[in-house]
Amino acid sequence: MQFIPYMCDFNGKCREAFDFYAQALGGEVVGRMTYGESPMCDQMPPDSKDLVMHSCLMVGEATIMGADGPPPENAGTDSTTINVTVDTPEDAERVWAAMTDGGEIKMPLQETFWALRWGMLVDRYGKPWMINCLRPSEDCPTPGKAA
């Protein structure tokens, strides 16, 4: 089982946002389709043909998906937050520096009782993120790592 966050309602900036995330997080956009390239292109308004219907970013084994949608009747329903868990405080600092560029810091990157580094931000596209470098723990191992 995988949990894959899906980020919607980029208002025409999904392509730019996912290209930025790929660069900032060291990943690759592995899939992208516009409404105009989709099987439903004939059903879409002409001004939506270049909007991203679906985008997929891979960073290591992690996946994030997103779109310029949803349709106007669902606009404003975005509440997805992405939690990025990294291995070292240095990784946390690097990702934090990239992701806060042009964004708004909600909680500064700092040491907490559960993390060597943790912080919250809203990126330049209005999307909420948490950066997390967990403390080693036998009770709660980092996903993908042996306990």
C-alpha positions in Angstrom: 0.0 0.0 0.0 1.2 3.5 -0.8 -0.2 6.9 0.2 0.3 9.4 -2.6 -0.7 13.0 -2.0 -2.5 14.7 -4.8 -2.3 18.5 -5.0 -5.0 20.3 -6.9 -6.0 23.7 -8.0 -2.8 25.3 -9.2 -4.8 27.7 -11.4 -2.6 27.2 -14.5 0.7 26.9 -12.6 0.9 23.1 -12.2 3.6 22.6 -14.8 5.7 25.4 -13.3 5.1 24.1 -9.7 6.0 20.4 -10.5 9.1 21.5 -12.4 10.1 23.6 -9.3 9.4 20.7 -6.9 11.5 18.3 -9.1 14.4 20.7 -9.0 14.1 21.6 -5.3 13.6 18.0 -4.1 16.0 16.3 -6.5 13.3 14.3 -8.4 11.9 13.9 -11.8 8.5 14.6 -13.4 7.7 11.1 -14.9 4.3 11.8 -16.3 2.3 14.8 -17.4 -0.9 15.2 -19.4 -2.8 18.3 -20.4 -6.6 18.5 -20.8 -5.9 19.0 -24.5 -3.9 15.7 -24.7 -6.5 13.7 -22.8 -9.2 11.5 -24.2 -11.7 14.1 -23.0 -10.1 17.0 -25.0 -13.2 17.4 -27.2 -15.3 18.0 -24.0 -13.0 20.6 -22.6 -13.3 24.4 -23.0 -10.7 25.8 -25.5 -9.0 27.8 -22.8 -8.3 24.7 -20.7 -6.4 22.7 -23.4 -2.9 23.7 -22.1 -3.8 23.2 -18.4 -2.3 20.2 -16.6 -4.9 17.4 -16.0 -2.4 15.1 -14.3 1.3 15.4 -13.3 3.4 12.8 -11.4 6.7 13.6 -9.6 9.0 10.8 -8.4 11.6 11.6 -5.7 13.4 8.3 -4.9 10.6 5.9 -4.0 8.1 8.7 -3.1 5.4 10.0 -5.4 3.4 13.3 -5.6 0.7 13.9 -8.1 -1.2 17.0 -9.0 -3.3 19.0 -11.5 -4.4 22.5 -12.4 -8.0 21.3 -11.6 -10.4 20.6 -10.0 -13.3 21.8 -12.0 -14.5 25.2 -11.0 -17.4 23.9 -8.8 -14.8 22.3 -6.5 -12.3 25.2 -6.5 -11.0 26.2 -3.1 -11.2 22.7 -1.5 -7.5 22.2 -1.4 -6.3 21.0 2.0 -3.4 18.7 1.2 -0.2 19.0 3.1 2.9 17.2 2.0 5.2 15.9 4.7 8.8 15.4 3.4 10.9 13.1 5.6 14.6 13.3 5.1 17.6 11.3 6.6 19.8 14.1 7.9 19.6 17.6 9.3 21.7 18.7 6.3 19.1 17.3 3.9 16.4 19.1 5.9 18.3 22.4 5.7 18.9 22.0 1.9 15.2 21.1 1.2 14.0 23.9 3.5 16.2 26.5 1.8 14.8 25.5 -1.6 11.2 25.2 -0.7 11.0 28.4 1.3 12.3 30.4 -1.7 9.4 32.7 -2.5 7.2 31.0 0.1 6.0 31.8 3.7 7.4 30.2 6.8 4.6 29.0 9.2 6.9 27.3 11.7 10.7 27.8 11.5 12.9 24.8 10.8 14.1 23.7 14.3 14.8 20.9 16.6 11.8 19.4 18.3 11.2 16.5 20.7 10.4 14.2 17.8 12.8 15.6 15.1 16.3 16.8 14.6 14.7 19.3 12.2 11.1 20.1 11.6 9.3 23.1 10.1 6.2 24.2 8.2 5.9 26.4 5.2 3.5 27.5 2.4 5.4 27.4 -0.9 5.3 30.1 -3.6 2.2 28.4 -5.1 0.2 28.5 -1.9 0.7 24.8 -1.0 1.4 23.7 2.6 4.5 21.5 3.4 6.3 20.1 6.5 10.0 19.2 6.4 10.9 16.5 8.9 14.2 14.9 9.9 13.0 12.4 12.6 15.1 11.4 15.6 16.2 7.8 15.5 13.7 5.7 17.4 13.0 2.0 17.9 9.3 2.8 18.5 8.8 4.6 15.2 11.4 3.8 12.5 11.7 5.9 9.4 9.6 4.4 6.6 11.6 2.2 4.3 14.4 1.7 6.8 15.1 -1.3 9.1 14.1 -0.7 12.7 
